[in-house]
Amino acid sequence: MTIAQTVGRQLIVKGQSRSIISEQYRTLRTNIKFSNTTKLQTLVVTSAVQAEGKSTTAANLAYLFAEEGQNVLFIDADMRKPTVHFTFHLSNITGLSFVLSGQATLQDCIQQIEDTSLHVLTSGPIPPNPSEMLGSQAFHALLRTAEQHYDWIIIDTSPVLAVTDAQVLANRVDGTILVIDPTKSDKKMAKKAVSLLKKVDAHLLGVVLNNVEQNKDIYYYSEYVQSE
């Protein structure tokens, strides 16, 4: 799937609902819904390195699933460089880190986007040990609780090549989307990111190519993922 020439971190499908980019996000949503998998409720969105558009992709996907009337929980698990609260103009005084450390309940920290069925759990204050928190029983329990109340749980997390957070989460969810911007990640880096996800038995649904036009790189990345 290709998202062409996106710029900045924004909710494109809301502000530019009829744009070509919005239609590409809708196609991505459809591809995810009809992917060949038995259970698909929890989804991680990650990238190889920083600034490839994973948070924008995750936010737009979450909004689009809610647009269909689905009950959606969007979790900002990029606890090192959180951005979701900026995208949706939300408070980040409490959030995921508070829930996982036992300082607040999940319901206390969830914020609903007005006039939608989209609920957001921001990252909360940055903790000293994000990987450990995301791999904890507390996070496992959070996911199991959320699965009982939401149709979709979409999780934005740190880049694969930077830290282990994405691998920790990818092992716990039903599917993973890898966002690649060829102007930021070369083919070797993309290949390494896929390899690291495969090592933890991640169910890699596919790669989203961001900020590109139709060119040979698209076929390289798609063929590589399919061959793995």
C-alpha positions in Angstrom: 0.0 0.0 0.0 1.4 3.4 -0.9 0.5 6.7 0.7 1.8 9.4 -1.7 3.4 12.6 -0.6 2.0 13.0 2.9 3.4 15.9 4.9 3.4 16.6 8.6 1.5 14.9 11.4 -2.2 15.4 10.7 -5.6 13.9 10.6 -5.8 13.9 6.9 -9.0 11.8 6.6 -10.9 14.4 8.6 -9.5 17.7 7.2 -9.1 16.4 3.6 -11.7 13.7 3.5 -12.0 13.7 -0.3 -8.3 13.9 -1.1 -6.4 11.1 -2.9 -4.4 10.5 0.3 -7.6 10.0 2.3 -8.8 7.4 -0.3 -5.5 5.6 0.0 -6.0 5.4 3.7 -9.5 4.0 3.1 -8.0 1.4 0.8 -5.5 0.5 3.6 -8.4 0.1 6.0 -10.2 -2.2 3.6 -7.1 -4.3 3.0 -6.7 -4.7 6.8 -10.3 -5.7 7.3 -10.2 -8.3 4.6 -6.7 -9.7 5.3 -6.5 -13.4 5.4 -6.4 -13.9 9.2 -8.7 -15.6 11.6 -8.7 -13.0 14.3 -7.8 -9.4 13.8 -8.7 -7.0 16.6 -5.4 -5.6 17.9 -3.0 -3.9 15.5 0.4 -2.3 16.0 1.7 0.4 13.6 5.4 0.9 13.6 8.2 2.0 11.3 11.9 1.2 10.8 13.2 4.6 12.0 11.8 7.9 13.2 9.8 10.4 11.1 8.5 7.9 8.6 4.8 8.7 9.2 3.8 5.8 11.4 1.9 8.0 13.9 0.0 9.8 11.1 -0.9 6.4 9.6 -2.0 5.0 12.9 -4.1 8.1 13.7 -5.8 8.1 10.3 -6.6 4.4 10.5 -8.1 4.7 13.9 -10.3 7.6 12.8 -11.4 5.7 9.7 -12.4 2.6 11.6 -14.4 4.8 14.0 -16.0 6.5 11.0 -17.6 3.2 10.1 -19.2 3.1 13.5 -16.7 0.7 15.0 -15.8 1.1 18.6 -12.0 2.0 18.5 -9.3 2.4 21.1 -6.2 4.2 19.9 -3.2 3.7 22.2 -0.1 5.8 22.1 2.6 3.3 23.1 5.4 5.4 21.7 6.3 6.2 25.3 9.6 7.7 24.4 8.4 10.3 21.8 4.6 10.5 22.2 2.6 12.5 19.6 -1.0 11.3 19.6 -2.1 14.0 22.1 -0.8 16.7 19.7 -2.7 15.1 16.8 -6.0 15.1 18.6 -5.4 18.1 20.9 -5.8 16.1 24.0 -4.4 16.3 27.6 -1.4 14.0 28.3 -1.2 14.6 32.1 -2.3 11.0 32.6 -2.3 8.1 30.2 -0.8 4.7 29.4 2.1 5.1 31.8 -0.3 5.9 34.7 -2.4 2.8 33.9 0.6 0.4 33.7 2.1 1.8 36.9 -1.1 1.4 38.8 -1.6 5.1 39.4 -4.9 5.2 37.4 -7.5 2.9 35.8 -7.9 2.4 32.1 -11.3 4.1 32.2 -9.9 7.1 34.1 -7.4 7.8 31.3 -9.3 7.2 28.1 -10.5 10.3 26.2 -13.3 10.1 23.7 -13.1 12.2 20.5 -16.2 14.3 20.2 -19.0 13.0 17.9 -17.1 9.8 17.2 -16.7 6.2 18.5 -12.9 6.8 18.7 -11.4 6.6 22.2 -7.8 7.6 22.8 -5.3 6.5 25.5 -2.4 8.9 25.3 1.0 7.9 26.5 1.0 9.9 29.8 4.3 11.1 31.3 7.4 9.4 29.8 8.5 6.6 32.1 12.1 5.5 32.7 11.5 1.9 31.5 9.1 1.9 28.5 10.1 -1.6 27.2 9.6 -3.2 30.6 6.2 -1.6 31.0 5.1 -2.7 27.5 6.2 -6.2 28.2 4.6 -6.4 31.6 1.6 -8.4 32.8 -0.1 -5.0 33.4 0.0 -4.3 29.6 -1.2 -7.8 28.8 -4.2 -7.3 31.2 -4.9 -3.9 29.6 -5.2 -5.5 26.2 -7.4 -8.3 27.4 -9.7 -5.8 29.1 -9.8 -3.5 26.0 -10.6 -6.5 23.7 -13.9 -7.0 25.7 -15.0 -3.4 25.0 -13.6 -2.4 21.6 -13.9 -3.7 18.0 -10.5 -2.4 17.2 -7.4 -1.6 19.3 -4.8 0.3 17.3 -1.4 0.9 18.9 1.2 3.4 17.8 4.7 2.4 19.0 8.4 3.2 18.7 10.4 2.5 15.5 11.7 -1.1 15.2 15.4 -0.2 14.7 15.6 2.3 17.5 14.4 0.2 20.5 12.8 -3.1 21.3 9.3 -1.7 22.1 7.8 -2.6 18.7 9.0 -6.2 18.9 7.7 -6.6 22.4 4.2 -5.4 21.3 4.2 -7.1 17.9 4.5 -10.4 19.6 1.3 -9.7 21.6 -1.1 -8.4 19.0 -3.0 -9.9 16.1 -1.3 -7.9 13.3 1.5 -5.4 12.6 1.8 -2.7 9.9 5.2 -1.4 9.0 5.4 2.1 7.6 8.4 2.9 5.4 9.5 6.2 4.0 12.2 5.4 1.4 13.6 8.9 1.9 14.3 8.0 5.5 15.0 4.2 5.4 16.9 2.5 2.6 16.2 -1.1 1.5 18.7 -2.6 3.9 17.1 -0.8 6.9 13.6 -1.9 5.8 14.8 -5.5 5.4 16.3 -5.4 8.9 13.1 -4.1 10.4 11.1 -6.9 8.7 13.6 -9.4 9.9 13.4 -8.2 13.6 9.6 -8.4 13.5 9.7 -11.9 12.1 12.1 -13.0 14.8 9.4 -12.4 17.4 6.7 -14.1 15.3 4.9 -10.9 14.4 2.0 -11.3 12.1 3.2 -8.7 9.5 0.1 -7.7 7.5 2.1 -5.5 5.1 4.2 -2.5 4.5 2.8 1.0 3.9 5.1 3.1 1.7 4.9 6.7 2.7 5.9 9.8 0.8 6.6 8.2 -2.5 5.4 8.2 -6.0 4.9 5.0 -8.1 8.4 3.7 -8.7 10.5 0.6 -8.6 11.0 0.9 -4.8 7.3 0.0 -4.3 7.8 -3.4 -5.9 11.0 -4.1 -4.1 9.4 -3.6 -0.7 6.2 -5.4 -1.4 8.0 -8.4 -3.0 10.4 -8.6 -0.1 7.6 -8.7 2.5 5.7 -11.3 0.6 8.8 -13.5 0.2 9.4 -13.6 4.0 
